[in-house]
Amino acid sequence: MKKKTVSAVFVFLTALYALQANGKKEAKPVQGGLAPPASPYKYSLASGSVGGNFYLLGGGLAQTINNHLGDYFLFTSETTGGSTANIKLLQNGDAELGVVMTSALQEATEGKAEWTGGVKHDKLRGLVPLYPSWLTIYTTRDSGIKTLRDFNGKRVGLGSKGAAMDSIFRQFFKDEGIVPAQIHNDGHGATATALNNGVINVALLFSYPPFAAIAELETSKDLFFVPLNPAEQTALTTKYPFYSKHAIPAGSYKGVTEDVPGVSEWNLLAVSVDVPEREAYLLTKTLFENQADMLAIHPSAKYMTPENCLKFNIPLHAGTVRYLKEIGVSVPEELIPPEYGR
């Protein structure tokens, strides 16, 4: 009996020790001073329409976060109408992260553009930069359109109605005395189809080349890419400082045999100010330190570096500022949010 009792106690203690050891092994590590929650936070990342770079990168960003911070977050990449839609989602608390363009951020903070409804969107903060995109103006080579002046009396595709590019270029055409016969508004993929079908004569978009819909169109159409002249570049960059003088690099498309002068602007990952500082810090750190994961998704991720946080035209999130200062990146005063250091 005694022998059996000792054996039973030994078995009990061994099992207890094994459970404790397993518990220690399975304990979730604390990262960035933030202990993992009991269950991952279910967050949304607002991306873009199917087939575009926003959609592709949004999915990649969500995947990278989930892969490396699965104990903390469960991100879902949401299909949306793009920058302006994403900004509204962030402002209204319907998404935590969103892919945006600097032009839309400018309009959002001013609250003057029609799509803002007069609301100054004050809940937007910068998390990480993504990539620059180039103004791409394309038409069929037999259209006779060689310059912006040739838009007079033509049907022009300006992307989605009410988007930043739509409102900016409608005004720019007025400023330059350019009077199209019609402005056509639709998604950029559908706009390329409209050009293919002769519904429109010329189309504009900002994209990181090659944009899939344009590359596909080139399989059946001989395209011409319209340049801006120096005066047009200066007019755009002076009135809209979020634009920079730039050129589509030669070789970006079959029809781009030499650099095409124009302007560029940045695409960025914004975050709601309601996301706590430690969470934003952890997201920033993880995305920057796993840039290779994003490069496997799209080559434009080469621009996703800490130094390019200075491309934001809104204040950064306090968590991003904390990370940048830790690694020695100097943050200008205008990019430090009022809540930092509280």
DRENVEXSE-187914 format. One line per field, with one value per residue (C-alpha): residue number from 1; residue in three letters; x, y, z. Coordinates in Angstrom, 3 decimals, always signed. Layout:
N
num <- NUM,...
residu <- ala,...
px <- X,...
py <- Y,...
pz <- Z,...
This chain:
342
num <- 1,2,3,4,5,6,7,8,9,10,11,12,13,14,15,16,17,18,19,20,21,22,23,24,25,26,27,28,29,30,31,32,33,34,35,36,37,38,39,40,41,42,43,44,45,46,47,48,49,50,51,52,53,54,55,56,57,58,59,60,61,62,63,64,65,66,67,68,69,70,71,72,73,74,75,76,77,78,79,80,81,82,83,84,85,86,87,88,89,90,91,92,93,94,95,96,97,98,99,100,101,102,103,104,105,106,107,108,109,110,111,112,113,114,115,116,117,118,119,120,121,122,123,124,125,126,127,128,129,130,131,132,133,134,135,136,137,138,139,140,141,142,143,144,145,146,147,148,149,150,151,152,153,154,155,156,157,158,159,160,161,162,163,164,165,166,167,168,169,170,171,172,173,174,175,176,177,178,179,180,181,182,183,184,185,186,187,188,189,190,191,192,193,194,195,196,197,198,199,200,201,202,203,204,205,206,207,208,209,210,211,212,213,214,215,216,217,218,219,220,221,222,223,224,225,226,227,228,229,230,231,232,233,234,235,236,237,238,239,240,241,242,243,244,245,246,247,248,249,250,251,252,253,254,255,256,257,258,259,260,261,262,263,264,265,266,267,268,269,270,271,272,273,274,275,276,277,278,279,280,281,282,283,284,285,286,287,288,289,290,291,292,293,294,295,296,297,298,299,300,301,302,303,304,305,306,307,308,309,310,311,312,313,314,315,316,317,318,319,320,321,322,323,324,325,326,327,328,329,330,331,332,333,334,335,336,337,338,339,340,341,342
residu <- met,lys,lys,lys,thr,val,ser,ala,val,phe,val,phe,leu,thr,ala,leu,tyr,ala,leu,gln,ala,asn,gly,lys,lys,glu,ala,lys,pro,val,gln,gly,gly,leu,ala,pro,pro,ala,ser,pro,tyr,lys,tyr,ser,leu,ala,ser,gly,ser,val,gly,gly,asn,phe,tyr,leu,leu,gly,gly,gly,leu,ala,gln,thr,ile,asn,asn,his,leu,gly,asp,tyr,phe,leu,phe,thr,ser,glu,thr,thr,gly,gly,ser,thr,ala,asn,ile,lys,leu,leu,gln,asn,gly,asp,ala,glu,leu,gly,val,val,met,thr,ser,ala,leu,gln,glu,ala,thr,glu,gly,lys,ala,glu,trp,thr,gly,gly,val,lys,his,asp,lys,leu,arg,gly,leu,val,pro,leu,tyr,pro,ser,trp,leu,thr,ile,tyr,thr,thr,arg,asp,ser,gly,ile,lys,thr,leu,arg,asp,phe,asn,gly,lys,arg,val,gly,leu,gly,ser,lys,gly,ala,ala,met,asp,ser,ile,phe,arg,gln,phe,phe,lys,asp,glu,gly,ile,val,pro,ala,gln,ile,his,asn,asp,gly,his,gly,ala,thr,ala,thr,ala,leu,asn,asn,gly,val,ile,asn,val,ala,leu,leu,phe,ser,tyr,pro,pro,phe,ala,ala,ile,ala,glu,leu,glu,thr,ser,lys,asp,leu,phe,phe,val,pro,leu,asn,pro,ala,glu,gln,thr,ala,leu,thr,thr,lys,tyr,pro,phe,tyr,ser,lys,his,ala,ile,pro,ala,gly,ser,tyr,lys,gly,val,thr,glu,asp,val,pro,gly,val,ser,glu,trp,asn,leu,leu,ala,val,ser,val,asp,val,pro,glu,arg,glu,ala,tyr,leu,leu,thr,lys,thr,leu,phe,glu,asn,gln,ala,asp,met,leu,ala,ile,his,pro,ser,ala,lys,tyr,met,thr,pro,glu,asn,cys,leu,lys,phe,asn,ile,pro,leu,his,ala,gly,thr,val,arg,tyr,leu,lys,glu,ile,gly,val,ser,val,pro,glu,glu,leu,ile,pro,pro,glu,tyr,gly,arg
px <- +0.000,+2.740,+4.578,+1.464,+0.844,+4.363,+3.986,+0.691,+2.188,+5.164,+2.904,+0.785,+3.815,+5.344,+2.136,+1.845,+5.433,+4.816,+1.726,+3.649,+6.531,+4.175,+2.464,+5.796,+6.710,+3.442,+3.452,+3.038,+6.055,+5.618,+6.611,+7.258,+6.109,+2.658,+1.391,-0.682,-4.443,-6.504,-7.589,-6.245,-7.752,-9.953,-8.945,-9.712,-7.303,-9.086,-7.339,-8.850,-10.666,-9.852,-6.915,-5.273,-2.055,-3.969,-5.853,-2.695,-0.603,-3.474,-3.712,+0.064,+0.167,-2.621,-0.884,+2.481,+0.937,-1.027,+2.051,+4.299,+1.823,-0.774,-0.994,-1.968,-3.968,-6.251,-6.347,-8.792,-8.064,-11.269,-12.128,-13.014,-13.304,-9.759,-8.259,-11.319,-13.410,-10.591,-10.269,-13.975,-13.728,-10.848,-12.610,-15.825,-14.097,-14.969,-11.326,-8.057,-5.646,-6.133,-4.096,-4.288,-2.719,-1.232,-3.688,-6.666,-5.067,-4.656,-8.286,-9.416,-7.654,-8.878,-12.475,-13.174,-13.449,-16.960,-16.360,-15.449,-18.923,-17.280,-15.765,-12.153,-10.954,-8.933,-8.554,-5.904,-2.303,+0.625,+1.879,+4.278,+5.025,+4.324,+5.417,+5.277,+2.937,+3.332,+0.746,-0.011,-1.900,-2.544,-4.406,-4.299,-1.521,-3.986,-6.140,-4.156,-3.751,-0.145,-0.481,-2.960,-4.152,-5.435,-7.976,-10.222,-13.419,-12.337,-13.839,-11.492,-11.418,-10.588,-11.145,-13.741,-16.143,-15.208,-11.766,-8.913,-7.521,-10.958,-11.520,-7.941,-7.774,-11.245,-9.978,-6.616,-8.337,-10.290,-7.121,-5.396,-8.354,-8.823,-12.443,-13.085,-16.315,-17.004,-15.486,-15.943,-15.821,-15.261,-12.699,-9.292,-9.713,-13.100,-11.615,-8.999,-11.812,-13.688,-10.629,-10.342,-13.996,-13.805,-16.092,-13.358,-10.367,-7.801,-7.407,-5.483,-4.459,-1.699,-0.088,+3.092,+3.956,+3.151,-0.546,-2.169,-5.116,-2.823,-0.350,-3.242,-4.585,-1.190,-1.589,-4.250,-3.705,-0.740,-0.700,+0.799,+1.689,+1.092,+3.842,+3.453,+5.508,+7.659,+5.052,+2.336,+4.594,+5.341,+1.665,+0.654,+3.474,+3.049,-0.676,-0.555,+2.645,+1.956,+2.932,+6.579,+8.075,+8.878,+8.759,+7.465,+10.679,+11.469,+10.511,+7.565,+5.233,+5.766,+4.769,+7.173,+10.426,+11.833,+11.045,+7.635,+7.698,+4.871,+4.329,+4.213,+2.679,+2.969,+0.756,+0.828,-0.591,-2.666,-3.977,-6.739,-5.643,-7.825,-5.329,-3.273,+0.354,+1.833,-0.187,+0.813,+4.449,+4.301,+2.689,+5.270,+8.215,+6.933,+6.244,+9.604,+11.565,+9.816,+10.058,+11.257,+7.793,+6.266,+8.912,+7.736,+4.259,+5.257,+8.563,+7.212,+7.785,+11.433,+10.212,+8.736,+11.560,+11.596,+13.195,+10.268,+7.920,+8.911,+6.786,+3.612,+1.663,-0.253,+1.141,+2.504,+1.006,+2.670,+3.668,+5.420,+7.239,+8.412,+9.824,+11.550,+13.219,+14.392,+16.231,+17.656,+15.420,+14.876,+11.174,+10.232,+8.051,+5.133,+4.930,+4.730,+1.092,-0.267,-0.885,+2.778,+4.504,+1.352
py <- +0.000,+2.375,+1.740,+2.473,+5.712,+6.975,+6.127,+7.974,+11.064,+10.908,+10.639,+13.567,+15.792,+14.863,+15.730,+19.022,+19.937,+19.110,+21.331,+24.194,+23.741,+23.706,+26.814,+28.585,+27.464,+28.685,+32.048,+34.831,+37.171,+40.862,+43.092,+46.823,+47.032,+45.748,+42.459,+40.382,+40.648,+37.639,+37.384,+39.328,+42.735,+42.480,+45.462,+46.619,+47.912,+49.901,+49.261,+49.894,+48.398,+44.924,+44.923,+48.137,+48.636,+49.780,+46.474,+44.421,+46.253,+46.414,+42.642,+42.352,+44.731,+42.857,+39.540,+40.806,+42.099,+38.903,+36.745,+38.594,+39.877,+37.135,+37.209,+40.879,+41.523,+39.920,+42.359,+42.116,+44.008,+45.674,+46.410,+50.114,+53.015,+54.207,+57.224,+59.335,+56.343,+55.148,+58.555,+58.616,+55.126,+56.243,+59.429,+57.568,+54.802,+52.091,+51.191,+51.412,+51.626,+52.919,+53.430,+57.076,+59.621,+62.947,+64.891,+63.314,+63.928,+67.606,+67.933,+65.947,+68.157,+71.352,+70.109,+72.244,+69.664,+68.533,+64.935,+66.010,+67.409,+70.408,+68.190,+68.757,+65.210,+65.443,+61.774,+60.975,+60.206,+58.849,+55.313,+54.252,+55.498,+53.193,+54.421,+57.353,+57.224,+59.041,+61.049,+58.876,+60.445,+57.950,+57.842,+55.908,+57.038,+57.800,+60.107,+63.207,+64.129,+65.108,+67.809,+68.962,+71.660,+68.889,+67.965,+70.767,+69.216,+65.701,+63.138,+62.823,+60.028,+61.299,+58.228,+58.040,+60.929,+63.167,+61.617,+64.051,+63.703,+64.347,+67.572,+68.805,+68.300,+69.688,+72.878,+72.682,+72.468,+75.629,+77.394,+76.456,+77.314,+73.699,+72.768,+69.032,+68.011,+65.609,+64.390,+60.639,+59.235,+55.575,+53.313,+53.245,+49.721,+50.634,+53.876,+51.904,+49.785,+52.956,+54.160,+50.797,+50.974,+54.572,+55.903,+58.372,+59.818,+60.134,+59.085,+60.236,+58.416,+58.340,+54.922,+52.992,+51.557,+49.254,+49.633,+46.318,+47.755,+49.932,+47.112,+44.901,+47.633,+47.842,+44.262,+45.478,+49.243,+51.432,+53.962,+57.425,+58.876,+62.626,+64.699,+67.910,+70.895,+72.738,+75.487,+72.900,+71.062,+74.326,+75.329,+72.010,+71.801,+75.459,+75.236,+71.686,+71.252,+67.554,+67.071,+66.917,+67.355,+63.910,+61.704,+58.248,+56.259,+55.033,+51.394,+51.537,+50.671,+49.676,+53.177,+54.869,+54.780,+57.783,+59.530,+61.262,+64.534,+64.994,+65.033,+62.452,+62.134,+59.708,+56.840,+56.326,+54.137,+56.250,+55.237,+56.441,+58.567,+56.263,+53.414,+53.432,+54.543,+51.160,+49.399,+51.930,+51.645,+47.864,+48.078,+50.620,+48.623,+45.356,+46.741,+48.472,+45.519,+43.083,+45.128,+41.997,+40.489,+43.452,+43.375,+39.844,+41.323,+44.296,+45.985,+49.427,+48.397,+49.441,+52.942,+51.758,+53.089,+55.065,+58.079,+58.358,+59.010,+62.628,+62.468,+62.675,+65.926,+65.205,+64.576,+61.107,+58.866,+59.176,+55.484,+56.105,+59.139,+57.015,+54.367,+56.902,+58.613,+55.262,+54.510,+58.020,+59.546,+63.264,+64.148,+67.715,+69.593,+69.806,+66.003,+65.522,+65.187,+67.191,+64.001,+62.875,+62.749,+63.112
pz <- +0.000,+1.013,-2.190,-4.226,-2.315,-3.016,-6.696,-6.898,-5.287,-7.638,-10.675,-9.433,-8.814,-12.188,-13.998,-12.087,-12.943,-16.630,-16.700,-15.107,-17.543,-20.506,-19.169,-18.986,-22.474,-23.911,-22.120,-24.655,-24.789,-24.015,-26.938,-26.860,-23.251,-24.244,-22.862,-25.284,-24.723,-23.663,-27.308,-30.316,-31.084,-34.188,-36.309,-39.849,-42.471,-45.193,-48.524,-51.972,-54.927,-56.246,-58.668,-57.474,-55.509,-52.418,-52.384,-52.922,-50.328,-47.847,-47.915,-47.548,-44.590,-42.806,-43.478,-42.208,-38.982,-38.406,-39.067,-36.628,-34.051,-34.030,-30.231,-30.369,-33.536,-36.077,-38.998,-41.875,-45.084,-46.264,-49.904,-50.206,-52.623,-51.852,-50.067,-49.360,-48.304,-46.036,-44.404,-43.608,-42.092,-39.857,-38.810,-37.982,-36.024,-38.568,-39.293,-37.379,-40.347,-43.877,-47.057,-48.148,-50.489,-49.411,-51.565,-49.798,-46.399,-47.243,-48.248,-45.209,-42.679,-44.363,-44.659,-47.731,-50.509,-51.364,-50.299,-46.738,-46.087,-44.443,-41.731,-40.682,-40.161,-36.951,-36.000,-38.619,-37.752,-39.763,-39.126,-41.905,-45.453,-48.374,-51.815,-54.247,-57.224,-60.517,-62.420,-65.437,-68.349,-71.115,-74.397,-77.649,-79.940,-82.745,-80.535,-81.496,-77.818,-77.113,-74.416,-71.768,-74.183,-76.431,-73.720,-74.976,-76.331,-75.334,-72.940,-69.953,-67.334,-63.839,-61.686,-58.924,-58.443,-55.537,-55.014,-54.418,-57.937,-59.432,-57.508,-57.914,-61.677,-62.313,-60.661,-62.432,-65.813,-64.941,-63.826,-67.073,-69.317,-70.392,-71.173,-71.703,-73.410,-70.538,-67.284,-66.877,-63.321,-62.526,-60.871,-62.545,-63.931,-65.416,-66.765,-68.699,-70.138,-71.096,-73.025,-74.731,-75.787,-77.027,-74.299,-73.302,-75.140,-72.356,-68.715,-65.641,-62.499,-59.911,-59.770,-59.170,-62.586,-64.121,-63.253,-64.197,-66.143,-68.284,-68.913,-69.993,-72.265,-73.967,-75.174,-77.626,-77.915,-78.844,-75.995,-75.714,-72.310,-72.113,-70.422,-68.437,-69.529,-66.937,-66.414,-65.709,-63.274,-61.448,-61.365,-59.776,-57.241,-56.224,-55.586,-54.231,-52.188,-51.616,-55.277,-56.375,-59.824,-61.096,-64.184,-65.018,-65.515,-69.008,-69.447,-67.046,-69.951,-73.567,-74.627,-72.189,-74.130,-72.252,-68.958,-69.023,-66.998,-64.499,-60.761,-58.004,-54.557,-51.655,-50.605,-46.859,-44.104,-41.725,-38.317,-36.044,-33.116,-30.986,-31.391,-28.149,-28.319,-27.384,-30.064,-32.744,-31.617,-31.970,-35.413,-36.623,-35.302,-36.761,-40.237,-40.514,-39.159,-41.509,-44.691,-46.507,-46.092,-47.887,-50.648,-51.394,-51.980,-54.164,-55.140,-54.154,-50.516,-50.982,-50.101,-46.786,-44.591,-41.302,-42.986,-45.401,-42.474,-43.116,-46.299,-44.200,-44.358,-41.138,-37.630,-36.967,-34.323,-30.915,-31.180,-34.488,-33.070,-30.149,-32.501,-34.769,-31.830,-30.487,-33.734,-34.066,-36.740,-36.119,-36.238,-37.246,-34.775,-37.213,-37.374,-33.599,-32.476,-29.540,-27.527,-27.723,-24.324,-22.257
